[in-house]
Amino acid sequence: MCSFSFFSVLATSKSHREMYLTKVAGETCQTEQLGEAWTSPTPVTCYLDCIASYPDGCFSTVYNEATGACIPGGLAFGKIDSFNESIPRSSPENALYYVNSTTPACNTSNGFALYEMCGTTVCLYLSTSKDWIEGAAEFCDDMHSTLFIANTWARFALFWSVSLTYLNTDTFLWLRRNSEHEPFFWGNGEPFSDKMNALWEPNQPDNHDNYDYCVEARHQNRPDLYGLNDVSCWTKRAFICESNV
């Protein structure tokens, strides 16, 4: 269940930034705690205090209307089954408040569409065929887009939801390594962080076929399996492109 609050925030000494604060009850959306909690009289003052304390990192708060407890949070994201450090915990009094990211431009005439989850909005093309990883990357490039990189909790939760709900088949994301003994990295060169190891399936990665240097979400005939699996880059999989126009 969602509700919205509209307010403006002083962005510079001469301008204001208008925002919509979205309230989500339950655990539909979650966040990472940035620091210690404090007490605020309202959800809006809670969020304003949060961005004053964390101007570059606060994008959400968890607020308890019964006690006024305010917990600062980073980017909100959809529930991730294997990540145990997220908030809010199950409590009828706690609610998550987040601000939506800027909606990107999206040319829908060539099959792209906007997808949103917990404040993160992206312009995506969902493949109608399967390809090996370099073929998928080249296809996306020809569409003025990039093979999807899920390098934050928010982007991973959105990727998982979209690939499971709309493709419902094994799906590449732009994460790979160059050899068995080298670390995984995202398609933009960013390292795969130790914290994100929580995203692997149990007992993965295992390099089962000796050259499993790419990564997939295994959805086909596995409705209850959560997490990533290493796979050969020559395997053909569905894929998702993100517009960079």
C-alpha positions in Angstrom: 0.0 0.0 0.0 1.4 3.4 -1.0 0.7 7.0 -0.2 2.4 10.2 -1.3 3.5 13.5 0.2 4.6 16.5 -1.9 7.2 19.0 -0.6 10.1 21.1 -1.8 13.7 21.0 -0.7 16.3 23.7 -0.8 18.7 22.4 -3.4 21.0 25.4 -3.6 21.0 28.9 -2.0 18.8 30.1 -4.9 16.6 27.2 -5.9 14.2 24.6 -4.6 13.9 21.0 -5.7 10.4 19.5 -5.7 9.9 15.9 -4.5 7.3 13.3 -4.0 7.8 11.2 -0.9 6.3 7.7 -1.3 5.2 5.7 1.7 5.3 1.9 1.5 4.1 -0.3 4.3 5.4 -3.8 4.9 8.5 -5.2 3.2 7.6 -4.4 -0.4 10.5 -2.0 -0.5 13.6 -1.9 1.7 16.8 0.0 2.2 20.2 0.0 3.9 20.6 1.8 7.1 23.0 4.7 6.9 23.4 5.5 10.6 21.9 5.7 14.1 18.2 6.5 14.5 16.8 9.7 15.9 13.3 11.1 16.8 11.3 13.3 14.4 7.8 14.7 14.7 6.7 13.8 11.1 7.8 11.6 8.2 8.7 14.7 6.2 10.9 16.2 8.9 12.5 12.8 9.3 13.4 12.8 5.6 14.6 16.4 5.6 16.8 15.7 8.6 18.1 12.7 6.8 19.2 14.6 3.7 20.7 17.3 5.9 22.8 14.7 7.6 23.6 12.6 4.5 23.3 15.0 1.5 24.8 12.6 -1.0 23.5 9.3 0.4 20.0 9.7 1.8 17.2 8.6 -0.5 14.9 7.0 2.0 13.9 6.7 5.6 12.1 4.3 7.9 9.7 6.1 10.2 7.7 4.8 13.1 4.6 6.9 13.6 4.0 5.5 17.1 7.4 6.5 18.5 8.7 9.1 16.0 11.8 7.0 15.4 13.5 8.0 12.2 16.1 5.7 10.5 18.2 7.1 7.6 18.5 5.0 4.5 20.1 4.8 1.1 18.4 3.9 -2.2 15.2 2.0 -1.7 15.0 -1.4 -3.4 12.6 -4.3 -3.8 12.9 -7.1 -1.4 16.0 -9.3 -1.9 15.6 -12.7 -0.4 19.2 -13.4 0.3 20.2 -10.0 1.7 19.6 -10.0 5.5 20.9 -6.5 6.4 18.0 -4.5 4.9 15.3 -2.5 6.8 12.5 -2.2 7.8 12.1 -5.3 9.8 8.6 -6.8 10.0 6.7 -4.3 12.1 3.2 -2.9 11.6 4.4 0.5 12.9 7.4 0.9 10.6 7.0 2.3 7.1 9.5 3.1 4.4 9.5 6.5 2.7 11.5 7.1 -0.5 11.9 9.7 -3.2 11.6 8.6 -6.8 14.7 8.9 -9.0 14.6 11.1 -12.1 12.6 9.4 -14.9 14.9 8.8 -17.8 14.0 9.7 -21.4 12.6 6.6 -23.1 12.0 6.2 -26.8 9.2 3.6 -26.8 8.9 3.4 -30.6 11.6 0.6 -30.9 10.4 -1.7 -28.1 11.8 0.1 -25.0 9.5 0.8 -22.0 9.8 2.3 -18.6 10.0 0.0 -15.6 9.9 1.2 -12.0 10.5 -0.4 -8.6 10.8 1.4 -5.2 11.7 4.7 -6.7 14.2 3.5 -9.4 13.0 3.9 -13.0 14.9 2.6 -16.0 14.2 2.4 -19.8 14.5 -1.2 -20.9 14.3 -3.5 -24.0 13.4 -7.1 -23.2 14.9 -9.5 -25.7 12.5 -11.6 -27.8 15.4 -14.1 -28.7 18.4 -15.6 -27.1 22.1 -14.9 -27.7 25.6 -15.5 -26.3 26.9 -12.7 -24.1 28.9 -10.8 -26.8 26.1 -11.1 -29.2 23.7 -9.8 -26.6 26.0 -6.9 -25.9 26.4 -6.0 -29.6 22.6 -6.2 -30.0 22.1 -3.7 -27.2 24.9 -1.4 -28.6 23.1 -1.4 -32.0 20.0 -0.3 -30.1 21.9 2.6 -28.5 21.7 0.8 -25.2 23.8 -1.3 -22.8 23.4 -4.9 -21.6 21.8 -4.4 -18.1 24.2 -3.9 -15.2 22.7 -4.6 -11.8 25.4 -3.1 -9.7 23.2 -1.8 -6.8 20.6 -3.5 -4.7 18.0 -1.3 -6.3 19.0 -2.3 -9.9 19.4 -5.9 -9.0 15.9 -6.1 -7.4 14.4 -4.4 -10.5 16.4 -6.8 -12.8 15.2 -9.8 -10.9 11.6 -8.7 -10.9 11.5 -7.8 -14.6 13.4 -10.9 -15.8 11.2 -13.2 -13.7 7.9 -11.5 -14.4 8.2 -10.6 -18.1 10.8 -13.0 -19.5 10.4 -15.9 -17.1 13.4 -17.7 -18.6 17.2 -17.8 -17.9 18.5 -14.3 -18.4 22.0 -12.8 -18.7 23.1 -9.7 -16.9 26.3 -7.8 -17.7 28.6 -9.5 -15.1 31.6 -11.6 -16.0 35.2 -12.5 -15.3 38.2 -13.3 -17.5 39.4 -16.6 -15.9 38.5 -19.0 -13.1 40.9 -17.3 -10.7 40.0 -13.7 -11.4 37.1 -11.8 -9.8 33.8 -11.0 -11.4 33.3 -7.4 -12.7 30.4 -5.5 -14.2 30.3 -4.5 -17.8 31.3 -0.9 -17.0 34.5 -2.2 -15.3 33.2 -1.8 -11.7 34.2 -4.7 -9.4 31.6 -7.1 -8.1 31.7 -6.2 -4.4 32.1 -8.7 -1.6 28.8 -7.6 -0.1 27.0 -8.5 -3.3 28.2 -12.1 -2.9 24.8 -12.5 -1.1 23.2 -12.5 -4.6 24.6 -15.9 -5.7 22.6 -19.1 -5.6 23.6 -21.5 -2.8 27.0 -23.1 -3.6 27.6 -20.7 -6.6 29.7 -19.7 -8.4 31.1 -23.2 -9.0 32.6 -23.0 -12.5 30.8 -26.3 -13.2 31.7 -26.4 -16.9 35.3 -25.1 -16.3 34.7 -21.9 -18.4 31.7 -20.4 -16.6 32.8 -16.8 -16.8 29.4 -15.2 -17.4 26.4 -14.9 -15.1 22.6 -15.6 -15.4 19.4 -15.6 -13.4 17.9 -19.1 -13.7 14.2 -18.6 -14.0 13.1 -21.4 -16.4 11.4 -24.2 -14.5 12.9 -22.9 -11.3 10.2 -20.7 -9.7 11.5 -21.0 -6.2 15.2 -20.6 -6.9 16.7 -17.2 -6.0 20.1 -15.9 -6.9 22.8 -15.8 -9.6 24.6 -18.7 -11.4 27.8 -18.7 -13.3 27.5 -20.0 -16.8 29.5 -20.3 -20.0 29.6 -17.1 -22.0 28.8 -19.1 -25.2 25.5 -20.3 -23.7 22.5 -18.5 -25.3 20.3 -16.7 -22.9 17.6 -14.0 -22.9 18.9 -10.5 -22.0 17.8 -7.0 -21.1 19.1 -3.8 -22.7 19.1 -0.4 -20.9 18.7 2.7 -23.1 21.6 5.2 -22.9 20.0 7.8 -25.2 
